[in-house]
Amino acid sequence: MDTQLLKTFLEVSRLRNFGKAAESLCVSPSTVSARIRQLETQLGLSLFSRGHHHIGLTPAGERMERHARFLLDAWERAYEDTALSERHQRRLVVAGVASLWDIFLQDWLATIYRAYPTLGVRAEESTPLRVVEKLERNMVDVGFLYDTPRISGVGVEEVATIPLVMVSSQPDRSAEQAVGEGYIRVEWGTAFASIHESSFPQRQLARGRVNSGRIALGLLLECGGAAYLPQDIVAPWCDRQRLFVVKDAPVIELKAYVAYHWHGEHRELIGELIEHLG
């Protein structure tokens, strides 16, 4: 299948507009329309419902959207694996949830990038669901996340313990006050959610809910409030008295895990690389 067709389909799906998709892809609107017609003809299905002022995905289009992303990722990986230069003798695809990049993965990546000059690296920031999906489809070699995935043939190791502390933009707040007005709920995974629910059973619904510690930190600094964030990340802001630890709130420890295929071609290399996490 022509990958240009898939790229065009995904761009129209994202923008819900043929003209805007054409601008984004630097082609004419007629080219976009022709590509979509060609893809629909190949599949024998309509992918978009077209109205006067609205373009939406049909049920078939929704299913195709999910597969198209993986097809393009698989093609890109196949191309890179086949076209490896002599200098880059091996290639590794690493995916991790956003907050782990902020906490330790960025430093780890820089370490292995310097230590293995013949290693080609592709790094991705993904949601937990995407990390698991890509591991299942063998589209990443190494995945970092907070919960342990149960995937046949995939090994999981604990690599870090990350203390989360509740911080507030106001000093001398109690935990009860902090989880009230202005509290920002960060989705740190199922283990965190279980402890959080038992620690604050009477809390009100948080106005802000985010899946990134980086987003929560930005909101706290700009708009005020309270949130659970990694101790190492908030320490500089606490030193500058921009944020304050809520002293009677429990510290919640998260476990970070690395997942990789037991019988993958890079099994020994991954074992070496994991040692650099220490």
Secondary structure, DSSP 8 states (H G I E B T S, - for coil): --HHHHHHHHHHHHHS-HHHHHHHHTS-HHHHHHHHHHHHHHHTS--EEE-SS-EEE-HHHHHHHHHHHHHHHHHHHHHHHHT--SS--EEEEEEEEHHHIIIIIHHHHHHHHHH-TTEEEEEEEE-HHHHHHHHHTT--SEEEESS----TTEEEEEEEEEEEEEEESSTT--HHHHTSTTBEEE---HHHHHHHHHH-TT----SEEES-HHHHHHHHHHH--EEEEEHHHHHHHHHTTSSEE-TTS--EEEEEEEEEETT-TTHHHHHHHHHTT-
